């Protein structure tokens, strides 16, 4: 039986990060809404309560019945989770005199407590809360304090319950991974048998049982997620998998053929559909970003369905949905945050069952699974690319000529990132999360080329660093690299006479411009 840790989500922005940290300990975990604890599941070996944007005293604060697991399983409360444990079991939580946010140090710490095994005195932690625990329950003891927070960490003297007011999952808590390892491995008893290899073996076996001799259709995008899903399914059912790759005309330069060649090498059964004329026709004259997305989404479904109907014996539709897609699409109250292209539901007329072999994985885990299966590294490390493609990187009307201009500029930029090796011996491409060029086709600027005046478009270059795309910072690319790329774009791409670099972070900006 596969062991797992349950993380109950009370709405914290770092709940996914807790999950990532647990998975990095080779331990499977599930992130569930605070009120969805799975009763009578023998595979659960421990429970973590996340932080929350609420105070425990707010009328709308999320609450859970602790008796479902306290006393039966090891429990760790983080931030709001710690405050909820204290408030519920007889302690006291009050508004802090000032918001406790940022770096702090554990000035007193019980190194004999199993939660702090291997810790150093003065270990740095990260605080982020407006309330503070002024009294802990009677059967608990303080095991860690900072200068300003007496009850920074505490533990039950009778039951396996621990609570910390800081965030061990974030980078700025220097020994946070050690704390989570102490809880997950030593206290909960994880066998640490969750790995890419075990996932591949288990999933291929499950897919064979789930799909039997049925035929499956998979929509490929050329990205990491759908490609890894395709290879997994191919290992399980071989040529009973049919992949459909739709070219809407707004992919990167030569990308359609390059991706088709990659899939041929992988032995996948792929149908390539060039539907660019339809997409360009339907997008003509449309400038609103949301309208562009809706048209592209609608057209994609129409083209995909038309091709899928030709496979009359198909019973399943496979998707490269990954865990963050599912978490982001519904919040913990069950309300939609954003519609995701992979979890929006099947078109009713297709009458197909859904198969999502990657639905429990984070992006970095998907890449590890791809490497485990021997997929080419350039496919594994490929940057995320928006479903609507370059259409959301062209401001204003979409035309074939504007797409051509952006494809040329983007190709120079991305090739440059791949070729530039820094002092660490790593390419800039592998150091950034996502990069691309944006055509400001609604703007013209004056320039001089030769002895002639030009009046052409600017191109903006975008590169960000991130771990999950929920937040991102602009990448500090070397000046010599930017100078070389800018010069090459202006010299070689007709229609561009100025190059800018976007230095905005997310938030307040987004990664894409539209």
C-alpha positions as CSV (number, residue, x, y, z in Angstrom):
1,X,0.0,0.0,0.0
2,X,1.3,3.4,-1.0
3,X,1.7,5.7,2.1
4,X,0.6,9.3,1.9
5,X,0.5,12.5,3.9
6,X,-2.7,14.6,3.8
7,X,-2.2,18.4,3.6
8,X,-5.5,20.1,4.5
9,X,-5.6,23.4,2.6
10,X,-7.0,26.4,4.6
11,X,-6.3,28.8,1.7
12,X,-2.6,29.6,2.1
13,X,-0.6,30.8,-0.9
14,X,2.2,28.4,0.1
15,X,0.1,25.2,0.4
16,X,1.4,23.9,-2.9
17,X,4.9,24.6,-1.7
18,X,4.3,22.3,1.4
19,X,3.2,19.6,-1.1
20,X,6.4,20.1,-3.2
21,X,8.6,19.8,-0.1
22,X,6.9,16.6,1.0
23,X,7.2,15.1,-2.5
24,X,10.9,16.1,-2.4
25,X,11.2,13.7,0.5
26,X,10.1,10.9,-1.8
27,X,6.8,10.8,0.0
28,X,3.4,10.9,-1.7
29,X,1.0,13.6,-0.5
30,X,-2.5,14.9,-1.4
31,X,-3.6,18.5,-1.0
32,X,-7.3,18.5,0.0
33,X,-9.7,21.2,1.0
34,X,-9.8,21.7,4.8
35,X,-13.2,20.0,5.1
36,X,-12.4,16.9,2.9
37,X,-10.3,14.7,5.2
38,X,-10.5,11.2,3.9
39,X,-12.0,9.0,6.7
40,X,-10.9,5.4,7.1
41,X,-8.1,5.6,4.6
42,X,-5.4,3.2,5.9
43,X,-2.7,4.7,3.6
44,X,-2.7,8.0,5.4
45,X,0.3,8.3,7.8
46,X,0.2,11.9,8.8
47,X,-1.7,15.2,8.5
48,X,-0.4,18.8,7.9
49,X,-2.7,21.8,8.4
50,X,-1.7,24.7,6.2
51,X,-1.8,28.5,6.7
52,X,-4.7,30.7,5.8
53,X,-5.6,34.3,4.8
54,X,-8.1,34.3,7.7
55,X,-7.8,34.8,11.4
56,X,-9.2,32.0,13.5
57,X,-11.6,34.6,14.9
58,X,-13.1,35.6,11.6
59,X,-16.7,34.5,11.1
60,X,-15.8,33.1,7.7
61,X,-12.6,31.3,8.9
62,X,-12.3,27.7,7.8
63,X,-12.7,25.1,10.5
64,X,-12.1,21.4,10.7
65,X,-13.1,18.7,13.2
66,X,-9.7,17.8,14.7
67,X,-11.1,14.7,16.3
68,X,-11.0,13.1,12.8
69,X,-7.2,12.7,13.1
70,X,-5.8,14.1,16.4
71,X,-4.9,11.1,18.6
72,X,-5.0,8.8,15.6
73,X,-2.3,10.2,13.3
74,X,0.7,12.5,13.7
75,X,-0.4,16.1,13.1
76,X,1.6,19.3,12.2
77,X,0.0,22.7,12.2
78,X,1.7,25.5,10.2
79,X,0.9,29.2,10.9
80,X,-3.0,29.3,10.8
81,X,-2.9,25.5,11.4
82,X,-0.9,26.1,14.6
83,X,-3.3,28.9,15.7
84,X,-6.3,26.8,14.9
85,X,-5.0,23.9,17.0
86,X,-4.2,26.1,19.9
87,X,-7.5,28.0,19.8
88,X,-9.6,24.8,19.4
89,X,-7.8,22.8,22.2
90,X,-7.9,25.5,24.8
91,X,-5.1,27.9,24.0
92,X,-5.5,31.6,23.2
93,X,-4.9,33.5,19.9
94,X,-4.9,37.3,19.8
95,X,-4.2,40.1,17.4
96,X,-0.5,40.8,17.4
97,X,0.5,44.4,18.3
98,X,2.2,44.5,14.9
99,X,2.1,42.1,11.9
100,X,4.8,39.5,12.4
101,X,6.3,39.2,9.0
102,X,9.8,38.3,7.7
103,X,13.0,36.7,9.1
104,X,13.3,35.7,12.7
105,X,15.6,33.3,14.6
106,X,14.8,30.5,17.1
107,X,16.6,31.9,20.1
108,X,15.4,29.1,22.3
109,X,14.8,25.6,21.0
110,X,14.2,22.2,22.4
111,X,16.7,20.1,20.4
112,X,15.5,17.0,22.2
113,X,12.1,17.2,20.6
114,X,12.0,15.0,17.5
115,X,10.6,17.8,15.4
116,X,13.9,19.8,15.8
117,X,16.3,16.9,15.4
118,X,19.4,18.2,13.7
119,X,18.6,21.9,14.2
120,X,21.0,24.6,15.2
121,X,20.3,27.2,17.8
122,X,19.5,30.5,16.2
123,X,18.1,28.8,13.1
124,X,16.4,31.3,10.8
125,X,12.6,31.0,10.2
126,X,10.1,33.0,8.2
127,X,7.1,34.5,9.9
128,X,3.9,35.7,8.2
129,X,0.9,36.3,10.4
130,X,-1.2,39.0,11.9
131,X,-2.4,37.0,15.0
132,X,-0.2,35.4,17.5
133,X,-0.6,32.6,20.0
134,X,-0.5,34.1,23.5
135,X,-1.3,30.9,25.4
136,X,-1.0,27.2,24.4
137,X,-3.3,24.4,25.5
138,X,-2.7,22.9,29.0
139,X,-1.3,19.6,27.7
140,X,1.2,21.3,25.4
141,X,4.8,22.6,25.9
142,X,6.7,25.3,24.1
143,X,9.6,23.8,22.1
144,X,10.8,26.9,20.2
145,X,10.7,30.7,20.6
146,X,12.0,33.8,18.8
147,X,12.7,37.2,20.2
148,X,9.2,38.4,19.6
149,X,7.2,35.2,19.5
150,X,7.3,33.1,22.7
151,X,5.1,30.3,21.3
152,X,6.8,30.0,17.9
153,X,6.7,26.2,18.2
154,X,4.9,23.9,20.6
155,X,4.0,20.2,21.0
156,X,1.5,18.1,22.9
157,X,2.8,16.1,25.8
158,X,0.2,13.4,25.4
159,X,-0.5,13.0,21.6
160,X,1.6,13.3,18.4
161,X,0.7,16.9,17.7
162,X,3.1,19.6,16.7
163,X,2.5,23.3,15.7
164,X,4.8,26.1,14.4
165,X,3.8,29.7,13.8
166,X,6.5,30.0,11.1
167,X,6.6,28.6,7.6
168,X,9.0,25.6,7.2
169,X,8.1,25.2,3.5
170,X,9.5,28.5,2.3
171,X,13.1,29.1,1.2
172,X,13.9,31.6,3.9
173,X,13.4,29.1,6.7
174,X,16.9,27.7,6.6
175,X,16.2,24.3,8.1
176,X,12.6,24.0,7.0
177,X,13.3,20.9,4.9
178,X,14.9,19.3,7.9
179,X,11.8,20.0,10.0
180,X,9.5,18.5,7.4
181,X,11.8,15.5,7.1
182,X,11.7,15.0,10.8
183,X,7.9,15.1,10.7
184,X,7.3,13.1,7.5
185,X,10.0,10.5,7.8
186,X,10.9,10.1,11.5
187,X,7.6,10.9,13.1
188,X,5.1,9.7,10.5
189,X,7.3,6.8,9.4
190,X,7.4,7.4,5.6
191,X,9.3,4.6,3.7
192,X,10.3,7.3,1.2
193,X,9.4,5.0,-1.8
194,X,7.7,7.7,-3.9
195,X,10.0,8.2,-6.9
196,X,9.9,8.8,-10.7
197,X,10.7,5.1,-11.3
198,X,8.0,3.8,-8.9
199,X,5.5,6.3,-10.4
200,X,6.2,5.0,-14.0
201,X,5.9,1.3,-13.0
202,X,2.7,1.9,-10.9
203,X,1.1,4.2,-13.5
204,X,1.8,1.9,-16.5
205,X,0.3,-1.0,-14.6
206,X,-2.8,1.1,-13.6
207,X,-3.3,2.4,-17.1
208,X,-3.2,-1.2,-18.5
209,X,-5.9,-2.2,-16.0
210,X,-8.0,1.0,-16.5
211,X,-7.9,1.1,-20.3
212,X,-7.8,-2.6,-21.2
213,X,-8.0,-2.9,-25.0
214,X,-9.7,0.4,-25.5
215,X,-8.5,3.1,-27.9
216,X,-7.4,6.5,-26.4
217,X,-7.2,10.0,-28.0
218,X,-4.7,12.5,-26.6
219,X,-4.4,16.2,-27.5
220,X,-0.7,17.1,-27.8
221,X,0.6,20.6,-27.4
222,X,4.3,20.1,-27.8
223,X,4.8,20.9,-24.1
224,X,6.3,18.8,-21.3
225,X,3.0,17.7,-19.7
226,X,1.2,16.4,-22.7
227,X,4.4,14.8,-24.1
228,X,5.1,12.9,-20.9
229,X,1.5,11.8,-20.7
230,X,1.7,10.5,-24.3
231,X,4.9,8.5,-23.6
232,X,3.4,7.0,-20.4
233,X,0.3,5.9,-22.3
234,X,2.4,4.6,-25.2
235,X,4.2,2.4,-22.7
236,X,0.9,1.1,-21.5
237,X,-1.2,0.6,-24.6
238,X,1.1,1.3,-27.6
239,X,-0.6,2.0,-30.9
240,X,-4.0,2.0,-29.3
241,X,-3.1,5.6,-28.4
242,X,-3.8,8.2,-31.1
243,X,-2.4,11.7,-30.5
244,X,-3.7,14.8,-32.3
245,X,-1.4,17.9,-32.6
246,X,-3.2,21.0,-33.9
247,X,-1.2,23.8,-35.5
248,X,-3.1,27.0,-35.0
249,X,-0.5,29.0,-36.9
250,X,0.9,30.8,-33.8
251,X,3.5,28.4,-32.7
252,X,7.2,29.4,-32.5
253,X,9.3,29.3,-35.7
254,X,9.4,25.8,-37.3
255,X,7.9,24.4,-34.0
256,X,5.2,22.3,-35.6
257,X,7.6,20.3,-37.8
258,X,10.2,20.1,-35.0
259,X,7.7,18.7,-32.5
260,X,6.3,16.2,-35.1
261,X,9.8,15.0,-35.7
262,X,10.4,14.6,-31.9
263,X,7.2,12.6,-31.6
264,X,8.2,10.3,-34.5
265,X,11.5,9.6,-32.7
266,X,9.5,8.7,-29.5
267,X,7.4,6.2,-31.6
268,X,4.1,7.9,-31.0
269,X,1.1,7.6,-33.3
270,X,0.5,11.3,-34.0
271,X,-1.8,13.1,-36.4
272,X,-0.7,16.6,-37.3
273,X,-3.4,19.1,-38.3
274,X,-2.6,22.4,-40.0
275,X,-5.6,24.6,-39.2
276,X,-3.8,27.9,-39.3
277,X,-6.0,29.3,-42.1
278,X,-9.1,28.8,-40.0
279,X,-7.6,30.5,-36.9
280,X,-6.2,33.5,-38.8
281,X,-9.5,34.0,-40.5
282,X,-11.5,33.9,-37.3
283,X,-9.0,36.2,-35.5
284,X,-9.0,38.8,-38.2
285,X,-9.7,42.3,-36.7
286,X,-9.9,41.0,-33.1
287,X,-7.8,43.0,-30.6
288,X,-9.3,42.2,-27.2
289,X,-7.1,39.7,-25.4
290,X,-9.9,37.8,-23.8
291,X,-11.8,37.6,-27.1
292,X,-8.6,36.2,-28.8
293,X,-8.4,33.5,-26.2
294,X,-12.0,32.5,-26.5
295,X,-11.8,32.3,-30.3
296,X,-8.7,30.2,-30.2
297,X,-10.2,27.9,-27.5
298,X,-13.4,27.5,-29.5
299,X,-11.6,26.8,-32.8
300,X,-9.2,24.4,-31.1
301,X,-12.2,22.3,-29.8
302,X,-13.9,22.4,-33.2
303,X,-10.7,21.2,-35.0
304,X,-9.8,18.6,-32.4
305,X,-13.3,17.2,-32.3
306,X,-13.5,17.0,-36.1
307,X,-10.4,14.9,-36.2
308,X,-11.3,12.9,-33.1
309,X,-14.6,11.8,-34.6
310,X,-12.7,10.0,-37.4
311,X,-11.5,7.6,-34.7
312,X,-14.8,5.9,-34.2
313,X,-13.8,3.3,-31.7
314,X,-12.2,5.6,-29.2
315,X,-13.5,5.4,-25.7
316,X,-11.1,7.7,-23.7
317,X,-9.8,11.2,-24.0
318,X,-6.4,11.6,-22.3
319,X,-5.0,14.9,-21.0
320,X,-1.7,16.1,-19.6
321,X,-3.4,17.7,-16.6
322,X,-1.0,18.1,-13.6
323,X,-1.7,18.7,-10.0
324,X,-1.4,22.5,-9.9
325,X,-3.9,22.7,-12.8
326,X,-6.5,20.9,-10.6
327,X,-5.7,22.9,-7.5
328,X,-5.8,26.2,-9.3
329,X,-9.1,25.5,-11.0
330,X,-11.1,25.2,-7.8
331,X,-10.5,27.0,-4.6
332,X,-11.2,25.4,-1.2
333,X,-14.8,26.7,-1.2
334,X,-15.4,24.9,-4.5
335,X,-15.7,28.1,-6.5
336,X,-13.9,28.4,-9.8
337,X,-10.8,30.6,-9.6
338,X,-10.0,30.3,-13.3
339,X,-11.0,27.9,-16.0
340,X,-8.0,25.7,-17.1
341,X,-7.9,24.3,-20.6
342,X,-7.3,20.8,-19.1
343,X,-9.9,20.7,-16.5
344,X,-12.9,22.5,-18.1
345,X,-14.8,19.3,-18.7
346,X,-15.2,17.2,-21.9
347,X,-17.3,18.3,-24.8
348,X,-20.6,16.4,-24.2
349,X,-20.9,15.3,-27.8
350,X,-17.6,13.3,-27.6
351,X,-19.0,10.8,-25.1
352,X,-15.5,9.9,-24.0
353,X,-14.2,9.0,-20.5
354,X,-11.3,11.0,-19.1
355,X,-7.8,9.7,-18.5
356,X,-5.3,11.9,-16.6
357,X,-2.1,9.9,-15.9
358,X,-0.2,12.9,-14.5
359,X,-3.0,14.4,-12.3
360,X,-1.0,13.9,-9.0
361,X,2.3,15.4,-10.2
362,X,3.9,18.8,-10.0
363,X,5.8,20.2,-12.9
364,X,9.3,19.3,-11.6
365,X,8.0,15.7,-11.0
366,X,6.7,15.5,-14.6
367,X,10.2,16.3,-15.8
368,X,11.7,13.7,-13.6
369,X,9.3,11.1,-14.9
370,X,10.1,12.1,-18.5
371,X,13.9,11.7,-17.8
372,X,13.1,8.3,-16.2
373,X,11.5,7.2,-19.4
374,X,14.5,8.4,-21.5
375,X,12.8,11.3,-23.2
376,X,15.1,13.9,-25.0
377,X,16.3,16.6,-22.7
378,X,15.2,19.4,-25.0
379,X,11.6,18.2,-24.6
380,X,12.0,17.8,-20.8
381,X,13.4,21.3,-20.2
382,X,11.1,23.1,-22.7
383,X,9.8,26.3,-21.2
384,X,6.0,26.6,-20.6
385,X,4.3,28.1,-23.6
386,X,0.8,29.6,-23.6
387,X,-2.0,27.6,-25.3
388,X,-3.0,30.5,-27.6
389,X,0.7,30.7,-28.6
390,X,2.1,33.9,-30.0
391,X,-1.5,35.4,-30.2
392,X,-1.1,36.5,-26.6
393,X,2.3,38.0,-27.3
394,X,1.1,40.2,-30.1
395,X,-0.7,43.4,-29.0
396,X,-3.5,44.2,-31.3
397,X,-4.7,42.5,-34.4
398,X,-3.3,39.1,-35.3
399,X,-2.1,38.7,-38.9
400,X,0.2,36.2,-40.6
401,X,2.8,38.9,-41.2
402,X,2.8,40.0,-37.5
403,X,3.2,36.4,-36.5
404,X,6.1,36.0,-38.9
405,X,7.9,39.1,-37.4
406,X,7.5,37.8,-33.9
407,X,8.5,34.3,-34.8
408,X,11.8,35.6,-36.2
409,X,12.5,37.9,-33.2
410,X,11.5,35.1,-30.8
411,X,13.7,32.6,-32.5
412,X,16.8,34.8,-32.2
413,X,16.0,35.4,-28.6
414,X,15.4,31.7,-27.6
415,X,18.4,30.5,-29.6
416,X,20.5,33.1,-27.9
417,X,19.4,31.9,-24.4
418,X,20.2,28.3,-25.4
419,X,23.7,29.2,-26.7
420,X,24.8,31.5,-24.0
421,X,26.7,29.6,-21.3
422,X,27.4,31.6,-18.1
423,X,30.2,31.4,-15.5
424,X,28.5,28.4,-13.8
425,X,28.6,26.4,-17.1
426,X,24.9,26.5,-17.5
427,X,22.8,28.0,-20.3
428,X,20.6,31.0,-19.7
429,X,17.7,29.0,-21.1
430,X,18.0,26.5,-18.3
431,X,18.3,29.2,-15.7
432,X,15.0,31.0,-16.5
433,X,11.5,29.6,-16.0
434,X,10.0,31.1,-19.1
435,X,11.0,33.5,-21.8
436,X,9.6,34.9,-25.0
437,X,9.4,38.0,-27.2
438,X,6.4,40.3,-27.4
439,X,5.5,42.3,-30.5
440,X,4.1,45.8,-29.7
441,X,2.2,46.0,-32.9
442,X,-0.1,48.8,-31.7
443,X,3.0,51.0,-31.2
444,X,5.5,52.5,-33.7
445,X,8.7,54.3,-32.9
446,X,11.1,56.3,-35.0
447,X,14.5,54.9,-35.8
448,X,17.4,55.3,-38.2
449,X,18.8,52.5,-40.3
450,X,21.6,53.5,-42.7
451,X,20.8,57.0,-43.6
452,X,17.1,56.5,-43.7
453,X,14.4,57.2,-41.1
454,X,12.3,54.2,-40.0
455,X,8.9,54.0,-38.3
456,X,8.5,50.5,-37.1
457,X,7.5,48.3,-34.2
458,X,9.3,47.7,-30.9
459,X,9.8,44.2,-29.5
460,X,9.9,43.6,-25.8
461,X,11.9,40.6,-24.4
462,X,10.5,38.8,-21.3
463,X,12.3,36.3,-19.1
464,X,11.3,35.3,-15.6
465,X,12.5,33.1,-12.8
466,X,9.9,31.1,-10.9
467,X,9.2,27.7,-9.3
468,X,5.5,27.4,-10.0
469,X,4.5,30.4,-12.1
470,X,2.2,31.6,-9.3
471,X,4.8,34.3,-8.6
472,X,7.7,35.3,-10.8
473,X,10.6,37.7,-10.8
474,X,12.3,39.2,-13.9
475,X,15.5,37.4,-14.8
476,X,18.7,39.5,-14.5
477,X,20.1,38.6,-17.9
478,X,23.7,39.7,-18.6
479,X,24.0,43.1,-20.4
480,X,26.3,41.7,-23.1
481,X,23.7,39.0,-23.9
482,X,20.9,41.6,-24.1
483,X,23.0,43.9,-26.3
484,X,23.9,41.0,-28.7
485,X,20.3,39.8,-29.0
486,X,18.9,43.3,-29.4
487,X,21.4,44.1,-32.2
488,X,20.7,40.8,-34.0
489,X,16.9,41.3,-33.9
490,X,17.0,44.8,-35.2
491,X,19.5,43.9,-38.0
492,X,17.7,40.7,-39.1
493,X,14.0,41.2,-38.5
494,X,12.3,43.5,-40.9
495,X,9.6,45.5,-39.2
496,X,11.4,45.9,-35.9
497,X,13.6,48.9,-35.0
498,X,13.7,48.9,-31.2
499,X,14.1,46.2,-28.5
500,X,13.1,46.7,-24.8
501,X,13.5,44.4,-21.8
502,X,10.6,43.8,-19.4
503,X,11.7,44.2,-15.8
504,X,8.3,43.8,-14.1
505,X,7.6,41.0,-11.6
506,X,4.4,38.9,-11.0
507,X,2.6,40.3,-9.2
508,X,1.8,43.1,-10.1
509,X,2.3,42.1,-13.7
510,X,1.6,38.8,-15.3
511,X,4.1,36.6,-17.2
512,X,2.3,37.0,-20.5
513,X,1.3,40.4,-21.7
514,X,-2.2,39.4,-22.7
